[in-house]
């Protein structure tokens, strides 16, 4: 399995120092600056594109003006993707709230949301199929794709091989999962086995507080068994996919988290390069 990293402004430095070969780019970057300009600094350091982010594309958003622009960017980025060497363009799992991921909406969890999401995805999936691109949904418990089962319901509506879902186990964690995520890890990795896009690695942990508080946290500070995640994912991860460590806040955290992840791969007896 190939390792990529996203560490904000530290991404290129972290990848170079730690021998990580993949870094993400954005669809907006590709459309605005062109493939050659975006890839030039990566090629200088021997890096590859591991993900094309189009997280702003959210067919359910009530901000229709913004979504019209996001759809334009996605449709212009899809034909450019093959030249980057990465077929995976990542999109939102559908949220009536315009934030995409920061807030939610009760309508997200209805069958109507899946129907509307499917209609919004049809034209961009047709374009993706034409160019050999894969649209990978970033599933998340606040979005319409809030469980593995919800993705499978969406897939029944669309039946497109261009539609994939990222394996990101912590994005499905509810309260009890943050005490013991064994069941959700097994269910997520096994139910979605034929539908993998990318594998995203990030930790979510409970914080102190009177009621429920949880947030992103450095690897190793939560309860996720990363060796188990990697062992479950490895047999089903496509050869053109990546394992991407994301939401890293500093070079120091990158060093610690990459080291921990490589130890987890060793314990799982899987290759992570």
PyMOL commands that set and color helices and strands:
alter all, ss='L'
color gray80, all
select helices_A, chain A and resi 8-18+27-33+35-44+64-84+106-109+111-131+148-158+169-172+176-178+182-191+226-234+251-268
alter helices_A, ss='H'
color red, helices_A
select strands_A, chain A and resi 3-5+22-26+48-54+88-92+134-138+163-167+196-201+203-206+214-217+243-245
alter strands_A, ss='S'
color yellow, strands_A
deselect
rebuild
show_as cartoon
